[in-house]
Amino acid sequence: MRKINFKHSLWTVMAAVLFVSTLVSCGPHSRKHVSKNFSIEVNHPFPNTNWAFEEEVLDFSFDIEDTATLFDISLVLFYDTAVNTLKDIPLTLTLSSPDGMKSICASHFLLDTQTNPDIKITSGSNAELNVVVYPKRKFKVPGTHTLTVYRRAEKADNYGFQSLSAMVKVAK
């Protein structure tokens, strides 16, 4: 019969347990939580400052792995107040998840600088309007999510628009 040195085996077992627990805690699930400064921005510039009929439907895709944190999803519109003739742009939004689930909502941009205090004049007649369209949203499934924006403006060509961005950041 062979005698086993328990002192050596006990230290070996404890070291192995410590090593394995360290690996498990540093594994992929530790990436489920993001920092407070986390943000994703997907930008779509409009050629010739025209939000044309061909761009009536825009898709913004972004990857989210965190299923525990609440996020704000915003649309940020940059436009020229001197060129734009619209007072309001109605939108239909669809947020699609990798598992095929969809969330649909209606929103709009109020573009009148006299009535909308949220418009920030950046320089000259250039303006920025940030609208939170999905506040405090929790993603149930990790992967690529898509925000589809359907512009329901009355005119086919809408001049004065520089870009539209989708912004995803940790909710406050």
N, C-alpha and C positions, 0 to 999 in steps of 0.2 A: 504494500500500500504506500502511496506517495503522500508525503506531508505537504500541505499547502501553507504558504506563508501569508496569513491573513492581513498582517500589517501592510505588506506590499500590495496585496489585492484590494484592500479597502481604499488606499490612496489612488490606485489606478481606477477603481470604479468611481470614486468621487471626482477625479479629474475628467473622466469620460462623461459623467452626468453634467458637470459644469460646462464642458465643451459643447455637448449636444444642446443644452438649454440656451447657450449663447447663440448657436447657429439658428435655432428655432426662433428666438426673439429678434434676430436680424434678418429673418427671411422675408419673403414677399409681402406677408400680411402687415409688416411694420410700415409699409409705404401707404397704408390705407388712409392715414391722416396727413393733411398738408398744412403748411404754415399759414399764418394770417395774411401774409403778403402774396399768396398764390394768386395768379391771374393768367387768363388766356385771352388774347385778342386776335380776332380774325377780321381782316380789313378787306373791303371791296371798293376800289376806286371807280368812279364813273368817268369814262372817257368824255372829253369835251364838256365837262360839268353837266351832263345830261343823263338823268335817270330815265332812260328810254323804255319803251314798251317791251323790247327784247329782254330787259332786265326786270320785268314785272315780278318774277319769282326768283329769289336769291336763296341759296343754301349756304349755311355756315356750319362746318363740321369741326368738332373738337373732341379730344380724348380725355376722359375722366376715369380715374382708377379709384378715387376716394368715394366710398359709399356711406361714410359716417358724417361728413361735414355738410353744412348747409351752404348753398351758393346763391348769389344774385346773378341773374342773367340779364344783361342790358343791351340795348341797341343805342349806338352813338352815331348821330347824323351830323356831318359837317356840310355846311351850305353857305351860300352868299345871299345875304338878306336883300341886297340891292338888285339881284337878278331874279330870284325866286318870286313867283306870282301866287303860289298856293298858300292858303292860310292853315290848312290841315291836310294830313295824309292818313287816311284810314288803312290799317294793316290787319291781316289775318296771319297768325303765327302758329306753326306746328313744331313741337319739340318731339323728336323721334329718338327712341333708345335702341340699343343694339338688339334687344329681344323683340322688337316690332311694336312695342307699346307707343302710343302717341297721345300728346296732350295739346289741345287746340285752344287758343284764346284770341280775343280781339284786342287791339290796342290802336293808338294813333299818335302821330306827331302833331302837336299844336305849334305852328311855325310863326305865329304873330308875336313879335318882340314886345308889343304893348301889353298883351294879356298873359303871356307865359313868362313868369319870373325865373324858370329853370334854364332859359336860353342864356348861354354865355357868349358874349361877343369876344372873339379871340384877337382879331386885328382888323381895323377898318370896318368893312361890312361883313366879314367872315364870322360865322357863328357855329357854336357846338351845342347840340341838344342830346342829353343823356336820359334815356327812359328805361327804368327797370321794368322789364316785361314779365319776368318770372322771379319774384322775390322769394328768398329763403327756400330754395329748391333743393331737395335731397335726391341724389341719383341712386336708384335702387340696384342698377346693374352697371358694372364697370365696362368701359369700352368706348367706341366712337359714337357720339350723340350728334344729331343734326338739328339745327334750328332753321326752318324754312320760313322765309318772309314773303308774303304775297301782298304787293302794293295795289291798293284798289283806288288809285287816283283817277279822276275823270279824264285827264288828258293823256295822250300817248307819250308825248315828249315833255319832260319836266326839267327845265334848265335851272342852273344855279346850284346843283347838288354836286359836291366834291367826292364824298365817300360815305359809306355806311359800314359800321363795324359792329360785330357781336363781341361782347365782353363777358367773361365768366370769372367771377372772383368770390372769395370767401365772404359770406354775409356778415354784416356787423351786428 
